[in-house]
Amino acid sequence: MFVPRLLAVLIILLSFTFAFSQSKSQPSDKFRQLEEILPTPNEQRTASGAPGNKYWQQRADYVIDVELDDVNQRIVGKETVTYKNLSPDTLNYIWLQIDQNIFARDSDAQTTGTAPDFKHVPLNRLEQLVARTYDGKVNITNVTDTKGNPLKNLLVKTMMRINLPAPLAPNGTFVFNVAWNYNINNQRIFGGRAGYEYFPADRNYLYEIAQWFPRMAAYNDVSGWQHKQFLGSGEFTLEFGDYLVRITAPNDHVVSATGVLQNPKQVLKPQWIQRLKQAETAREPIKIITQAEATLNETNQPTGKKTWIFKGDNVRDFAFASSRKFIWDAQGHNVEGNRVMAMSYYPKEGNPLWEKYSTHAIIHTLNVYSRYSFTYPYPVAISVNGPVGGMEYPMICFNGPRPNADGSYSAQTKYGLISVIIHEVGHNYYPMIVNSDERQWTWMDEGLNTFVQFLAESEWEKNYPSRRGEPQKITDYMISENQVPIMTNSESLLQFGNNAYGKPATALNILRETVLGRENFDFAFKEYSRRWKFKRPMPADFFRTMEDASGVDLDWFWRGWFYTTDHTDISIENVRLFQVDTQNPEVEKNLQRRQADAAPVTLSQRRNESLPKRIDQYPSLRDYYNDFDKFKVTDQEREEYQTFLSGLSETEKSTINSGSYFYVVDLKNVGGLVMPVIFKVEYVDGTTEDIRIPAEIWRYNNFEVSKLIVSKKEVKAIVLDPNLETADTDLINNFFPRRAVPTRFQTFKSAQSGSVQPAPTQPLTPTPPTVNQNAGLNGRWDILIASSGGQTLPFAFDLNQTGNVITGTIESPQGTFSIRSGTFQNGLLTLKTSSAIGFTFIGQISGNNISGTVIAPQGEFTFSGSKSN
Ligand SMILES: [Zn+2]
């Protein structure tokens, strides 16, 4: 990383040298107004960034009947869509999103996927490559008008066009029906923003279902139909509407969904309804379904089906979750006058983390986000634990983190869970309500949301370990190779998380703390959120609103942070000191004498000192100049000075004699990003002063400027960006005089033994060993391997113990392998497969539990599990 960075700096330096020699003025104007890049304001979108007086958007209302087939893991649905054309245009056809088709074997997402880097293949990716038989293609079985007449349509991969029988005029309504079905993806293998998880221990499924019905594509004033293919990254651009959804599931399932349950008496047990009532006014989350009840439910067999009816109004999408494994807790909460039921659904595998944190995190998110934007408008807010790592839908979101099988958890898992819940619940604001075009601009929802997430995390606990938001956390990315500007289409982003989440969130934090100040930023940001609540903003609407409301020209900021890959690296090249010549010979000659005395004696002078001198041999050679003191003030000089003084006013005299120090600080913009210059000046007398200079200091010359610091006191040192607020990527050149920046490095006896400090894990209440001493380790052990991205994979050991020697087999999703060598010593179990397969499991046995590390060809993963009875 070090070499490319040096190279990049060198290239930048070379390019300015070139620029200077080629042009009379700077070729770069980083303060040039954005107007020529941004779309021309119009009656839909004004120059102030607000929706115009002719702003319009389409509307789509849905009535959907869906059946979740728990035997075959299938969705079978039919819907009636009422589409209102509120645009000024007549439409001859309409487009729908069939996003689940991304799982069709011939989808663009599958066929355009590039080869993995075989150095780091996560286990689930390996399974994806091996188990390619799954086809998630959506079968559209019927597209009809209200009378049941078929409508001509064409499926174009993840989009479907319906050719309208008659043109749909402005203000017209078109009602149509679609029926469809598809096989749900195993999320643990195929990934995705929805899917199912299978729990082998109790043989149950947990479903998180989204992008599951044909949804109206957006038609808008900027892009017409937004029907860019879904390739997996650019999420969903949708219209608002009201949803009535009837979900039929096995009658022992618990269903959670966008909206409010309409038929609780038909689907909930009386005690659940009673507990829900209690939860409305509770101070802490109340269990609607306890862990004991949920565990009992796991062994159920359904005796039929039940239909859950949900109504979600003024939403742009609808998602649901279903399982017989769900524990359910809830707490009513008043968000700025709106009564909201905050609810969490999770399997027992999520505890103890989920019951402790999930619903609290939901309520915390609603409180903080509402304060920075607008009051949460919906009646429920739900967090569900399942296979999906983190994904948002209106009123409901899916969050992945779980503790280890024994209930222990690392700090990373704990804060990962709280952060992901804040993030996904926070998405209700951006983009579920501030309805940006996700397929085009990932940053407009992810960046803004990650920024407010950072604000919410800072109110969770002191020094919350936020991953994104602090400027210093983005510096490695900012200088990395292989990056594109934030203003890049979602499907073409490189370094997705840093580009669309980390960088914009950090930029907004810097805008708030350093450029605008909290009060002004918060006012403008809130104004943007309110202007575009339930509407569809574009980047220009955000940029313009932030300037319009704050009264600050931020074009340089948007240009640098959003349209380029420049980074902050400002260097103090030099500090030069100037002082006034008082022309007073008594002062100046004295000073000259001190300087002469202080001047170094050269090497030759020193060596020549002892040489015998001729004028000492012949003193007659001496004259006036041999004894002349050039620093002695003459009468003539005194007179001249008096004459000079007599021509000055009193003010002029005191200005000249003020004794001021003029420090010229020469600054270089190495990284290219123009940013405010923040100095901490340390004086010789021990005092300090903070000087904050807006970025406009760079407006005449984007690369080199000199700043004057006038002081009565002598400066000892100057530090640039002392509070680490500008994401300056190289701190070494921030000090005048330069300081050694300490770095500690570790040294190892041999190249391989680079030890990693174990992450702390909270201690568990110790459980006495319960391994049957006679049975030893013999028998079956079910374990889960945690691979990257919070995924888990089920494995099992079948062990035979003879003394310290272990034999047997290892069951994996790919097949069963025999153990080539196995040992059990001092509580440590080591199992190796043949080198062709290349697995080594090293596990600590504690009672009937095991936890440890598996070293696989794909990398190192942790695992945990227990002995089955
Ligand atoms: Zn997100």
Boltz pocket constraint, residues with backbone or C-beta under 6 A from the ligand:
constraints:
  - pocket:
      binder: B
      contacts: [[A, 423], [A, 427], [A, 445], [A, 446], [A, 449]]
      max_distance: 6.0
